């Protein structure tokens, strides 16, 4: 097995974050859940904290979009990493398309801890706080 570099870890973390966003915006609940470790958690400010696949599935099933939406995640920074665990911080702008076009609904910040499972990086914890 080769040694992982920071670039390898960064790529894996970015891939998990981007996969989460696209699955969330298209209502693919099972795909979202598979991005979390079995005991992983998601904390969404103002909504709740959900731990484990069953709780995550129930929570995200209730968030399936009813109109076009996009979670625009950027400024992703790897804040620490080893070969098996990484933390990252990123910014979120959430937009929704309504009668008058696209409009910003909220702005927030993600704080993530991910763990490596083979060649895949999974969320151990994902915390969203809103910027007021």
SULWOKA-V5283 format. One line per field, one symbol per residue. phi: phi as a letter, one per 30 degrees, with the letter a starting at -180 (. if undefined). A space follows every 10 residues. Layout:
phi->???
This chain:
phi->.dddceddde ddddddddde dddddciced ddeddcdecd bbcceickcb biedddeddd ddcddcaebb cccbhdbdca abdbbbbbba cbbcbbcbec jdbdcababc bbbbbdbicc ccddbbbccc cc
